């Protein structure tokens, strides 16, 4: 009986005891039974109780009845990344004061975690997930699997750490999702992303393809675009593929992203297409796509840093910019990384500056003393491996074999460095 739950919530909110609220209206035991839904009650009694609490009981009952439907609408909007609808429903839900005391409290908090993760507020996401795990040890099947899914999303989307260890955690928790209980095949995409980050290309492709079928079937063009982009990344390392054909597939997705006004997605695709030409040492063509990517990015975002770094590294390798221009743009990257408190980009932009300035002694010293310890701290195997190889080759060239031996312990053949860790949104 919803009325009893609503009366109880607003009584506690008003700081009243059952005796205080019921005084002159009904007995203490009768009010207790009303709140617990253990007795029939007259409409007159409810009207008087509601008046004493200054609430519109009929309106509150209607809101509570529609709550489950509203929560599932919110979840769908989050999955579709329809941000106007996401924000609209979020405000509506925030105006339902008893939501955290209802039977849907756990579902609401899990969707809040998804909401904050979508907004890139990873601290709030983590805090909510820990709270749900602590306060609801026995969740219903759907919520239990949603919790696993949101943990997986959190582990793979935290741009601050890029920890390889977190990608392994994501795979572990996502593999625990029971699709028969959960029913939300969207999680295939997140599993594909996690496999991509540990360079498991076959598994990433398989789950991205499953996700693509699901998104097409549920009319979710934004996520279908993401899934198809992810599939292209898995086959992109095959340098024997017909690059013209691959570019055609990218251009179709870029056109689709423009139709959807999804400019972050367009930037992602341009950046990743640039990567394909960079890997093949076609720096002129790569520059065209990298430049367009960073020019359309929000100049105060991590995405801008990603695209700018790709552009500058390509220009350095292809000798395509004057030294003074490169240094000015690289310093811009360092300044923005400081402003965003992003140590990863502060580190790699500084390494780039040493290379541009041809200060190789400082470059290798910085790798040894600053960069490698940091990449190990965040447990990013790809960056650790990439820069450890450079330092190892340097020590071999300098005939410092003891130091080369020490660095060799960091090297792994099965981890590949992704130029600017390709964009996944």
ZAMARGU-4260 file (C-alpha; in steps of 0.2 Angstrom, whole numbers, plus 5000, padded with zeros to 4 digits):
<rodrens>
0) 5000/5000/5000 | 5009/5015/4993 | 5000/5028/5004 | 5007/5021/5020 | 5025/5021/5013
5) 5022/5040/5008 | 5015/5044/5025 | 5030/5036/5034 | 5043/5045/5023 | 5036/5062/5026
10) 5032/5059/5044 | 5051/5055/5047 | 5056/5070/5035 | 5046/5081/5047 | 5054/5074/5062
15) 5038/5068/5070 | 5035/5052/5079 | 5020/5041/5075 | 5011/5047/5091 | 5014/5066/5086
20) 5007/5063/5069 | 4992/5053/5074 | 4987/5064/5089 | 4969/5068/5088 | 4967/5058/5071
25) 4970/5040/5075 | 4979/5028/5088 | 4997/5024/5088 | 4995/5006/5083 | 4983/5011/5069
30) 4995/5023/5062 | 5009/5010/5063 | 4998/4997/5053 | 4994/5010/5040 | 5013/5014/5037
35) 5016/4995/5036 | 5002/4992/5025 | 4994/4980/5037 | 4977/4987/5038 | 4963/4995/5028
40) 4960/5013/5031 | 4947/5026/5027 | 4951/5040/5014 | 4946/5053/5027 | 4960/5047/5039
45) 4973/5048/5025 | 4967/5066/5020 | 4969/5072/5038 | 4986/5064/5040 | 4991/5072/5023
50) 4985/5089/5028 | 4995/5088/5044 | 5011/5084/5034 | 5007/5097/5021 | 5007/5085/5006
55) 4996/5081/4991 | 4994/5062/4994 | 4986/5059/4977 | 5000/5067/4968 | 5013/5058/4978
60) 5005/5041/4975 | 5004/5045/4956 | 5023/5049/4956 | 5027/5033/4965 | 5017/5022/4954
65) 5026/5029/4938 | 5043/5028/4946 | 5048/5011/4939 | 5043/5016/4921 | 5052/5033/4924
70) 5068/5024/4929 | 5068/5012/4914 | 5065/5027/4903 | 5081/5035/4911 | 5091/5020/4908
75) 5086/5019/4890 | 5091/5037/4888 | 5108/5034/4896 | 5111/5019/4884 | 5105/5030/4869
80) 5116/5044/4875 | 5102/5056/4872 | 5108/5069/4884 | 5094/5081/4884 | 5082/5067/4889
85) 5095/5061/4901 | 5096/5078/4910 | 5077/5081/4909 | 5073/5064/4918 | 5087/5066/4930
90) 5079/5083/4936 | 5062/5075/4937 | 5069/5061/4948 | 5078/5073/4959 | 5061/5081/4963
95) 5054/5064/4970 | 5060/5065/4988 | 5055/5048/4994 | 5064/5039/4979 | 5079/5033/4990
100) 5066/5026/5003 | 5056/5017/4990 | 5058/4999/4983 | 5067/5006/4968 | 5081/5014/4979
105) 5095/5002/4973 | 5090/5004/4955 | 5090/5023/4956 | 5107/5023/4964 | 5114/5011/4951
110) 5107/5022/4937 | 5114/5037/4946 | 5131/5029/4945 | 5129/5026/4926 | 5123/5044/4924
115) 5139/5051/4933 | 5150/5039/4923 | 5142/5046/4907 | 5146/5064/4914 | 5164/5058/4917
120) 5163/5061/4936 | 5172/5045/4941 | 5173/5049/4959 | 5154/5050/4961 | 5152/5034/4951
125) 5164/5025/4962 | 5157/5031/4978 | 5139/5026/4973 | 5144/5009/4967 | 5153/5006/4984
130) 5137/5012/4993 | 5126/5001/4984 | 5137/4986/4987 | 5138/4990/5005 | 5119/4994/5008
135) 5111/4980/4997 | 5120/4964/5000 | 5106/4954/4992 | 5100/4963/4976 | 5086/4957/4965
140) 5093/4948/4949 | 5091/4963/4937 | 5100/4975/4949 | 5113/4962/4953 | 5118/4961/4935
145) 5116/4980/4933 | 5129/4982/4947 | 5141/4971/4938 | 5138/4980/4922 | 5141/4997/4929
150) 5157/4992/4938 | 5163/4986/4921 | 5159/5002/4913 | 5168/5012/4927 | 5184/5001/4925
155) 5185/5004/4907 | 5180/5022/4905 | 5191/5031/4919 | 5202/5041/4907 | 5212/5047/4922
160) 5222/5030/4926 | 5221/5020/4910 | 5226/5005/4921 | 5228/4989/4912 | 5224/4981/4928
165) 5207/4989/4928 | 5203/4982/4910 | 5206/4965/4917 | 5194/4969/4931 | 5182/4975/4919
170) 5182/4958/4909 | 5181/4948/4925 | 5165/4957/4932 | 5157/4959/4915 | 5159/4940/4912
175) 5149/4937/4928 | 5134/4946/4920 | 5120/4933/4918 | 5112/4939/4901 | 5096/4928/4905
180) 5093/4938/4921 | 5099/4955/4914 | 5092/4955/4896 | 5103/4970/4892 | 5114/4965/4878
185) 5122/4982/4878 | 5135/4975/4890 | 5143/4966/4875 | 5150/4983/4869 | 5159/4986/4886
190) 5166/4969/4886 | 5173/4972/4868 | 5181/4988/4874 | 5189/4979/4889 | 5196/4966/4877
195) 5202/4979/4865 | 5212/4988/4879 | 5221/4972/4883 | 5225/4969/4864 | 5213/4953/4863
200) 5208/4957/4845 | 5198/4942/4841 | 5187/4943/4857 | 5185/4962/4855 | 5179/4959/4837
205) 5167/4945/4842 | 5159/4955/4856 | 5159/4971/4846 | 5149/4962/4832 | 5137/4956/4845
210) 5134/4973/4851 | 5132/4980/4834 | 5118/4968/4830 | 5110/4973/4847 | 5111/4992/4844
215) 5104/4990/4826 | 5090/4980/4833 | 5086/4993/4846 | 5088/5008/4835 | 5103/5015/4844
220) 5113/5024/4830 | 5126/5032/4841 | 5131/5015/4850 | 5130/5006/4833 | 5143/5019/4826
225) 5154/5015/4841 | 5153/4997/4839 | 5157/4997/4821 | 5172/5009/4825 | 5178/4996/4837
230) 5177/4982/4824 | 5187/4993/4812 | 5201/4995/4826 | 5203/4976/4828 | 5207/4974/4809
235) 5217/4990/4807 | 5233/4983/4813 | 5234/4971/4797 | 5245/4982/4786 | 5241/4971/4771
240) 5222/4976/4771 | 5216/4987/4757 | 5217/5004/4766 | 5206/5013/4753 | 5192/5001/4757
245) 5195/5004/4776 | 5195/5023/4773 | 5178/5021/4764 | 5171/5012/4779 | 5178/5026/4791
250) 5171/5040/4779 | 5153/5032/4780 | 5154/5032/4799 | 5161/5050/4799 | 5146/5055/4788
255) 5134/5046/4800 | 5141/5055/4815 | 5138/5072/4806 | 5120/5067/4803 | 5118/5063/4821
260) 5127/5080/4827 | 5139/5068/4836 | 5155/5079/4834 | 5165/5070/4848 | 5162/5054/4838
265) 5167/5062/4822 | 5183/5067/4831 | 5186/5050/4837 | 5184/5043/4820 | 5195/5055/4812
270) 5209/5052/4825 | 5208/5033/4822 | 5208/5035/4803 | 5224/5046/4805 | 5231/5032/4816
275) 5229/5019/4801 | 5240/5031/4790 | 5252/5034/4804 | 5255/5016/4806 | 5259/5015/4788
280) 5271/5030/4789 | 5260/5040/4777 | 5262/5056/4788 | 5255/5068/4775 | 5238/5059/4774
285) 5238/5056/4793 | 5241/5074/4797 | 5225/5079/4787 | 5214/5068/4798 | 5223/5072/4815
290) 5222/5091/4812 | 5203/5090/4808 | 5201/5080/4824 | 5209/5092/4836 | 5202/5107/4828
295) 5184/5101/4831 | 5187/5095/4849 | 5183/5105/4864 | 5199/5115/4868 | 5196/5112/4887
300) 5194/5093/4886 | 5205/5077/4888 | 5199/5073/4870 | 5208/5089/4864 | 5224/5083/4872
305) 5222/5066/4864 | 5220/5073/4846 | 5233/5087/4848 | 5246/5074/4854 | 5242/5063/4839
310) 5244/5077/4827 | 5260/5083/4835 | 5268/5066/4836 | 5264/5063/4817 | 5271/5080/4813
315) 5287/5076/4822 | 5289/5059/4814 | 5285/5066/4797 | 5295/5082/4799 | 5280/5092/4794
320) 5280/5107/4806 | 5293/5120/4811 | 5302/5117/4827 | 5295/5133/4835 | 5277/5129/4830
325) 5279/5111/4837 | 5286/5117/4854 | 5272/5131/4855 | 5258/5118/4852 | 5267/5105/4864
330) 5268/5118/4878 | 5249/5122/4875 | 5246/5103/4878 | 5257/5103/4894 | 5247/5119/4901
335) 5230/5111/4897 | 5236/5094/4905 | 5241/5104/4921 | 5224/5113/4921 | 5215/5097/4920
340) 5227/5089/4932 | 5230/5075/4920 | 5247/5068/4924 | 5247/5056/4909 | 5247/5070/4896
345) 5259/5081/4906 | 5271/5066/4905 | 5270/5062/4887 | 5269/5080/4881 | 5285/5083/4891
350) 5293/5068/4882 | 5288/5075/4865 | 5296/5092/4870 | 5313/5083/4874 | 5312/5074/4857
355) 5308/5090/4847 | 5322/5100/4856 | 5334/5085/4852 | 5338/5084/4871 | 5340/5065/4871
360) 5350/5064/4887 | 5335/5073/4896 | 5323/5062/4886 | 5330/5045/4892 | 5333/5052/4909
365) 5315/5057/4911 | 5309/5040/4905 | 5320/5032/4918 | 5316/5043/4933 | 5299/5050/4929
370) 5289/5042/4915 | 5292/5023/4918 | 5289/5024/4937 | 5273/5033/4933 | 5267/5021/4920
375) 5271/5007/4932 | 5261/5016/4946 | 5246/5017/4935 | 5249/4999/4929 | 5248/5004/4911
380) 5257/4989/4902 | 5257/4997/4885 | 5265/5013/4889 | 5277/5004/4901 | 5282/4992/4887
385) 5284/5006/4874 | 5295/5017/4883 | 5305/5003/4892 | 5309/4997/4874 | 5316/5014/4869
390) 5326/5015/4885 | 5333/4997/4883 | 5338/5001/4865 | 5347/5017/4871 | 5357/5007/4884
395) 5362/4993/4871 | 5368/5007/4859 | 5378/5015/4874 | 5385/4998/4879 | 5377/4999/4896
400) 5372/4981/4897 | 5369/4980/4915 | 5356/4994/4914 | 5349/4986/4898 | 5346/4970/4908
405) 5337/4979/4922 | 5325/4988/4910 | 5322/4971/4900 | 5312/4965/4915 | 5298/4978/4910
410) 5297/4972/4892 | 5283/4961/4886 | 5281/4955/4868 | 5262/4953/4869 | 5258/4971/4873
415) 5257/4984/4859 | 5258/5002/4861 | 5243/5011/4853 | 5248/5028/4845 | 5239/5040/4857
420) 5229/5025/4864 | 5215/5026/4850 | 5199/5035/4855 | 5184/5025/4861 | 5169/5035/4867
</rodrens>
